Amino acid sequence: MTKSLTVQYDRVMYLLEDTPANRKLIHRYIDVWEYPDGRIEVRANGTALPCVPYDRLAAIDQGAVIEHKRLGHALQVAQALQAQRDNRRASGSPSRTNRGEAVQPDQRKSGTKKQREFTQADVDGVIVQLAQRNQPKQPRKPGRRSAGSV
C-alpha cells in the first residue's frame, strides 16, 4: 500500500479510508481477492478493507459528448483516442468469464496503443480528422440561368 492509502490491481486504483488502522498498513503487502462472480475485495490480516475503486481505463460515453455544448469537441477527441487505446486488463483473470465476458487475447488488437504510447502527433491527427468530418459544406452559388425558351 502506498503512502496515499491506495492499492493498484488490474489497472484499477483502490482508495482506502484514512483510518489509524489503515495507516499502519502503509508500505505493506495487501491481498486482493477476486471472486468468481467478479467481486474484488482488498484484504489485510484476514479482514476486508472498505475502499473506493477508480478505474484507470475509464471511457467517455456518447451522452456526455452531446450534453456538454462547450466541452463537446474536447470530449470527442478524448473518445476517439480511447477508441484507439488497448483496453485489456493486466491480468487474464478467468473469473471474468463467469460474468459473461470473453477471455481477453494475449496480443492486443492491431491499430491500438498502450496509454503511454500516445504522442502529441496522435492527438493532433485526431483533431484534424474530427475537424474535417465536422466541417460544414459550403453552399454552392447558383449558376447563371440561360434565358432560353420557357
C-alpha positions as a printed Julia matrix, in Angstrom:
150×3 Matrix{Float64}:
   0.0     0.0     0.0
   1.21    3.49   -0.83
   1.53    6.5     1.47
  -1.65    7.91   -0.02
  -3.56    4.75    1.03
  -4.02    3.41   -2.49
  -3.67   -0.1    -3.88
  -3.43   -0.8    -7.62
  -4.73   -4.04   -9.07
  -5.57   -4.83  -12.69
  -5.42   -1.18  -13.82
  -7.86   -0.12  -11.11
  -6.79    2.04   -8.2
  -8.47    1.36   -4.85
  -8.53    4.24   -2.35
  -8.82    3.12    1.27
 -10.34    5.12    4.09
  -7.94    7.25    6.11
  -8.04    5.48    9.48
  -5.27    4.81   12.01
  -5.58    1.06   11.31
  -5.09    1.61    7.57
  -2.18    4.0     8.19
  -0.35    1.12    9.9
  -0.56   -0.83    6.62
   1.44    1.72    4.59
   4.31    0.08    2.67
   2.96   -3.39    3.48
   1.69   -6.02    1.07
  -2.08   -6.17    0.79
  -4.11   -9.12   -0.52
  -6.59   -8.6    -3.32
  -9.24  -11.3    -3.58
 -11.13  -11.7    -6.81
 -14.23  -13.85   -6.52
 -15.75  -15.92   -9.36
 -18.73  -13.55   -9.57
 -16.34  -10.67  -10.35
 -16.34   -9.05   -6.93
 -12.96   -7.73   -5.81
 -12.04   -7.37   -2.16
  -8.97   -5.69   -0.67
  -7.85   -7.53    2.48
  -5.19   -7.19    5.15
  -4.6    -9.59    8.04
  -7.7   -11.58    7.1
 -10.16   -8.67    7.21
 -11.75   -6.85    4.3
 -10.86   -3.18    3.97
 -13.52   -0.74    2.76
 -12.32    1.05   -0.36
 -13.46    3.04   -3.37
 -12.39    1.84   -6.85
 -11.19    4.26   -9.55
 -10.92    2.64  -12.96
  -7.87    3.91  -14.85
  -9.4     2.73  -18.14
 -12.48    4.91  -17.88
 -14.31    5.79  -21.06
 -16.42    8.75  -22.18
 -19.93    7.85  -23.21
 -21.78    9.46  -26.1
 -24.3    11.11  -23.77
 -21.58   13.21  -22.15
 -20.38   14.4   -25.56
 -23.88   15.51  -26.56
 -24.78   17.0   -23.16
 -21.83   19.4   -22.88
 -22.07   22.07  -25.57
 -18.76   23.75  -24.79
 -16.8    20.61  -24.0
 -18.3    18.55  -26.81
 -15.33   18.87  -29.18
 -12.76   18.1   -26.47
 -14.79   15.07  -25.36
 -14.99   13.87  -28.98
 -11.19   13.99  -29.19
 -10.87   12.02  -25.94
 -13.46    9.5   -27.13
 -11.62    9.0   -30.45
  -8.32    8.46  -28.62
  -9.97    5.96  -26.25
 -11.2     4.0   -29.27
  -7.54    3.58  -30.29
  -6.43    2.56  -26.78
  -5.6    -1.01  -25.77
  -8.2    -1.69  -23.05
  -7.02   -5.1   -21.96
  -6.69   -5.61  -18.24
  -3.28   -6.55  -16.84
  -4.28   -9.95  -15.53
  -6.06  -12.53  -17.61
  -8.32  -13.47  -14.74
 -10.54  -16.39  -15.63
 -13.17  -15.28  -13.12
 -14.45  -12.62  -15.51
 -15.77  -15.35  -17.79
 -18.41  -16.09  -15.14
 -19.82  -12.6   -15.72
 -20.25  -13.36  -19.42
 -17.14  -11.51  -20.58
 -14.94  -13.22  -23.15
 -11.4   -14.25  -22.29
  -9.03  -11.5   -23.39
  -6.46  -12.39  -26.08
  -2.76  -12.28  -25.24
  -1.98   -9.94  -28.13
  -3.53   -6.52  -28.47
  -5.67   -5.61  -31.48
  -3.9    -4.09  -34.42
  -4.16   -0.32  -34.54
  -4.35    0.07  -30.75
  -1.73    1.54  -28.46
  -1.0     1.49  -24.77
  -1.98    4.64  -22.91
   1.63    5.81  -22.61
   2.39    5.25  -26.3
   0.15    8.1   -27.44
   2.06   11.17  -28.63
   1.1    14.74  -29.41
   1.07   13.77  -33.1
  -1.7    11.22  -32.37
  -3.77   13.88  -30.63
  -3.19   16.36  -33.47
  -4.19   13.72  -36.04
  -7.47   13.01  -34.25
  -8.22   16.74  -34.01
  -7.65   17.18  -37.76
  -9.83   14.15  -38.58
 -12.69   15.42  -36.42
 -12.38   18.93  -37.83
 -12.59   17.64  -41.39
 -15.57   15.44  -40.57
 -17.48   18.23  -38.76
 -16.69   20.95  -41.3
 -19.9    22.3   -42.84
 -20.1    22.01  -46.59
 -20.01   25.27  -48.49
 -23.3    26.01  -50.24
 -22.83   26.32  -53.96
 -23.72   29.54  -55.63
 -26.4    29.09  -58.2
 -25.1    29.16  -61.73
 -26.26   31.53  -64.39
 -29.51   30.59  -65.82
 -29.91   30.83  -69.51
 -32.67   32.97  -70.86
 -33.73   30.16  -73.13
 -37.21   29.11  -74.01
 -39.72   28.74  -71.25
